[in-house]
Amino acid sequence: MTSARQSAVDVLVVGAGAAGMMCAIEAGRRGRSVLVVDHADAPGEKIRISGGGRCNFTNLHCSPKAFLSRNPHFARSALARYSQHDFIELVDRHGIAWHEKTLGQLFCDGSARQIIAMLLAEMERAGARLDLSTSVDAIDRDEAGFTVRLSTGPVRCQSLVIATGGKSIPKMGATGFGYQVAERFGLAVVAPRPGLVPLTFGPDLLERLTPLAGVSVETAEVAHGRTRFREGLLFTHRGLSGPSILQISSCWHEGEEVVVALAPDVDVIGRLKAARSAHGRQSVAAMLATLLPRRLAQAVCDMEAIGGNLADCSDRVLERVALAVNGWRIRPEGSEGYRTAEVTLGGVDTAGLDQKTMAARSVPGLHFIGEVVDVTGWLGGYNFQWAWSSGWVAGQAV
Ligand code: FDA
């Protein structure tokens, strides 16, 4: 792709991530002259590292229900106009093999780099140009459009698209740039915070549970109020991770509790009582180890200070054990923060944006797309689908 040094384009897109590239493709296909700039030295870096290098590029069950936003209806229009099926069709057209891993999550069979190559090929075909290692120094607006002072020189554009993502993983070039642009033009920003992030324990719990680091449960149920997710859970050196924890972290706020069921499909009290009748001399820990990883079973007993055999346990004691397994209430101390968060919750307030075009209502020609907007998906390919859908609709309007 050649570097552009022109001083005027129809559309300037800041950010060559998932949303920015999709927007550039669509605008270019409509005959608009498009320049995409990014301060990184490679496009789509988050695509490259996503899904363990295989990019969970969408979800078969994508629907507005899988997104968090101050306005839960905002994403509806873009998701309907450019759906998961449209993106799958694009992937198929490029001959990229994929598979469903679980829960509708679609991954490349090969590498996430195939998705980046596909987007770059589509950009080239649409005539959209890409300037990497280019930063934005200033933005000025007049009646005819914008003058954007880039590190490579000034560029005039009619439409300016901010696709700079959220604050997650700063070491990969994530910045709060998009929020600053929004505020500079008078748009409200919903306070950003890390989402899809491991939760951390305070010192007391950490000391007791650190020996469990590396232990995992294939299916746990983690609840926060009425929201619950049933997926894997992992003990780490700092607290808890795994898909169920990442999911609930997006609903959780500091100071709040989450409730964990470590064996959600098991009637633990029924099983304990049956075992007491049949094998009274079995230890409680040994019995729990038939339901949970052995180290975890022992930790549950240690936390409840239960050391004896099943026959020595009253119904009340067994009920306490069952509750520790399937109603474990924890108050995480915090999260691992933007350093490891997969997404940033909050962002440009959707109240100031047109859901059909992603344009700022009060600033004609200024659009915000992708993660910088206050729309955040669950884990499982939903965040990329939002990037594709919001990029696509903006691409029809710029
Ligand atoms: P994105 O962050 O992709 O792109 C923003 C671009 O703007 C970057 O290229 C950046 O360099 C550039 N930029 C930032 N500031 C700038 C500035 N001031 N000037 C110029 N350029 C600037 N989602 C999913 O659906 N499936 C998955 O498998 C995963 N996996 C995953 C793994 C990991 C480790 C992370 C961190 C995240 C995921 N995600 C995910 C989330 C997904 O990566 C994310 O939601 C999208 O990449 C968001 O796309 P955007 O285009 O909005 O931003």
Residues whose N, C-alpha, C, O or C-beta is under 5 A from the ligand:
A	BS01	FDA	G15 A16 G17 A18 A19 G20 V37 D38 H39 A40 G44 K46 I49 S50 G51 C55 N56 T134 S135 V136 A163 T164 G165 G166 I169 M172 G173 A174 T175 F177 A341 E342 I369 G370 E371 V372 G381 Y382 N383 F384 Q385 A387
